[in-house]
Amino acid sequence: MWTDPILRLCGLPLTAELEPALIGGLAILMTFGIPIIAILTHHQRKMAEIIRRQPQSDPTLWREVEALRTQVTDLRDQVNELIVKTDQTAVLPPPVPSLEERINS
């Protein structure tokens, strides 16, 4: 039988009980394995086509993106500064007197 060398390599005993389980396992593996491999190779091929279709990077585009990044950083810094200034100028409520001060007054 064709499974004999495989079983000998794995160190499994050659029994009539093991053979149906082996055939069943291979059938399940092939039933689910082949479609999964087909799906994965199709996905890989599609991703390769998408990557190949993308235009090569344009240096002016990268400069514009960097300019936008610096503008966003500057705006974020300005907003943070304004928040700190408004927090500093905000009027704080008077401190709550302690229990002893409330009893003595």
Secondary structure, 3 states (H helix, E strand, C coil): CCCHHHHHHHCCCCCCCHHHHHHHHHHHHHHHHHHHHHHHHHHHHHHHHHHHHCCCCCHHHHHHHHHHHHHHHHHHHHHHHHHHHHHHHCCCCCCCCCHHHHHHC
